[in-house]
Amino acid sequence: MIHHVSPQSLSIPLTSEIIRAGRMLLRWDQKTLAEAAGVSHVTVRRLEAKPGPLAAGPSTIIKLRSALESAGIVFVEDDGEGHGLRLRKAQWRRILEGN
């Protein structure tokens, strides 16, 4: 599985809270994220259990970030209120339409 990550998103730290928020926006469970990222379900569960920055190797973090981005998540840089994420407009419309 080839993973591509946007250069802008690399400056945004990936935390367990960001991973969970991304999953919730996509309406994914941990297993779905694990499959999309090519990592084990146990890995996703372990990483989400500990608050703060992910305690994982660079390749795992890139895989998770790539899976979220590929599904429509956009990582947002700190605007004075902290880092965050949102859905791409097209993805948001699909979710609202129930697709």
N, C-alpha and C positions, 0 to 999 in steps of 0.2 A: 504494500500500500504506500503510495507516494503522498506525502503531506507537504502542503505549501502554507506558509504563514505570511501575512502581510507585514512588511517592515515596520509600519506604524504600531502594530499591536505588540511588537517585541519589547517596547519600552514600558508596557503596562504589566505590572506584576500579576501573576496568576495566583489567586488564593482559593481556599476551599469555598469561601463565600461567593466568589465570582463564578466558580464552576457550578455551584448549586443554582445560582441565579440564572445562568445560561440554560441549564437543564429545564428550569421551571418555565422560562420564556418559550422554549421549544416544546414543552410538555413531554419531555423525555424522562425516563427513569434512569437509574445508574447503569443498568444493563445495556440500554440503548446507547448511552454515551460510550461505554466501554467498547461495544461492537463497532461503533462509528470511528473510534480512535484507534482501534487495533490493540487495546490493552485489556487486561483481565478485569472482570467485575470486582474482584477483591481489591485490585489496585485503586479503582475509583472510590470504592467504599472506604478504604483506608485513608486516602488523601482527603476526602471530604470530612472525615471524622475529626481531624485536627484543625482548629481554627488558624487562620493566617496563611502565610505563603506556603505553597505546596512543597512538601518534603519529598521531591522526586528528582530523578535525573533529567537532564536537558531534553533527551529524546522523548521521554514520556510527556513532559510539559508541552513540547512542540506538537505531539500527536493529539493531545487534548485540545489545545488551542486551535489547531487546524480543523479538527472535527467540528468544533463549535462554529468557527468561521464558515466552513463549507455549508453548514446547515442554516446560515443566515445571521449569525451573531456578529455584531460589530463592537469591537472594544473601543471605549471612549477614554481619552486621556484626561488627566486631572484638570478640572476647570476651576479649581479652588474649593470644590466640594468633594473631591476624591475621584478615584478611578471608577469606571463603571462599564456598562454594556447596554446595548439595545439591539433590536431586530432591524434588519434591512427592511425598507418599505415593502418590497415585493413579498418577503416572507411574512410580514405582519398581516398583509392583506389575505394571504393564503390561510393563515391561522384564524383570522376573523371569519372567513368564509367556510371554515370547517374542513379544509383540505390538508 
